[in-house]
Amino acid sequence: MNITELPFDYLNKIANQLVMISSLLGGFSIAVIANLLVYKSQNRITNTILKSTTIAAGCFLVTLFAMTNIVMKTTEGYPLKITQNDLMIPKLTGFIAFFVGIITLSLVISLSGWTKSKKTGIFTTIVGIITFLMIVINL
């Protein structure tokens, strides 16, 4: 069995978790975007952080709606007959968007210190890489 053939009950529980996680991470990303938009700096690092955070926010929103689609369709009482094939697109787009969101959020963590100093930039880059690797190991 692979991820495209998960039982509906299990998929429903995973989708519920991803809805919650994506809501929190998407909200965090949007808050960072709002702060960067009022910040008057035009340096390259800040612009890259803004772009990366925007990608992350968009990805988490895509995941949120794809997983909500799955939750609705796999909840008992849904009025239409659903097959595994009907859930293929929301599963793939949701999982891919979630992973891209995690990558770009890790990039934001890595880049954040470079706006302050080289020493802080090295530190945040190490933290960002370790964070990303730990997430990948635990997925």
JOURUR-V405198 format. One record per pair of residues at least 12 apart in sequence whose C-alpha atoms are under 7 Angstrom apart, sorted by the first residue. I is the first residue (numbers start at 1). J is the second residue. If there is no record, write none. Layout:
i = (I	I)
j = (J	J)
//
This chain:
i = (4	5	8	9	12	12	12	12	15	15	15	16	18	19	19	19	22	22	22	22	23	25	26	26	26	29	29	29	30	33	33	33	36	45	45	46	49	49	52	52	53	53	53	55	55	56	56	56	59	59	59	59	60	60	60	62	62	63	63	63	63	66	66	66	66	67	67	70	70	103	106	106	106	107	109	109	110	110	110	110	110	111	111	112)
j = (88	84	74	74	70	71	74	75	67	70	71	71	67	64	67	68	60	61	63	64	64	60	57	60	61	53	56	57	57	50	53	54	50	111	115	115	108	111	104	108	104	105	108	101	104	101	104	105	97	98	100	101	97	98	101	94	97	94	95	97	98	90	91	93	94	90	94	87	90	132	128	131	132	128	124	128	124	125	126	127	128	124	125	124)
//
